Amino acid sequence: MVQISNRIKLWLILVISICVLSIVFLVEFGLGLEPCILCKYQRIPYFAAILFTGMALHIKTANQVGTLDVICVIFILSVVLAFYHYGIEQHWWEVASGCGDFDRIPMNFEDFKSQLLAKLPKRCDEIDWTIFGLSMSGYNFLVSIGLVVFSLPYNLFHKKI
């Protein structure tokens, strides 16, 4: 089996993260699909991966194995968040209290009027788009699992005896 160098792994993670965020922003701004708050939170691991891979590739003395370990943990958290969001979409559990709700009580008539006229945030259990039966959070779940496996150390699976 061919072992991929850590530098190539970092480059591929960087490119995949940029592609995922490009697709997300294209869907949001190009196609006009509004993201919920959990959709926005699911972007954070990709921004973090871009930051860490960019730093590790730019700094010659950077510990690339340590960076891959950090990226692995970041995408484990991404898997958990994507699975949670997908479960909300499938109504496996109740939606988080902040998705699509207003928590603020109006203190005067103007606040009350502005809340009535304001557009409600998108609910986290509303699915605007699917392909092959999966929403974007489902695809994020699969991509995040792939990035976790890809960023795992090679020696974890192939120990020499």
ABEGO torsion letter per residue (X at the ends): XBBBBAAAAAAAAAAAAAAAAAAAAAAAAAAGBBBBAAAAAAAAAAAAAAAAAAAAAABAABBAAAAAAAAAAAAAAAAAAAAAAAAAAAGABBBBAABGBBABBBABAAAAAAAAABBBBBBAABBABBBGGBBAAAAAAAAAAAAAAAABBAAAABBBX
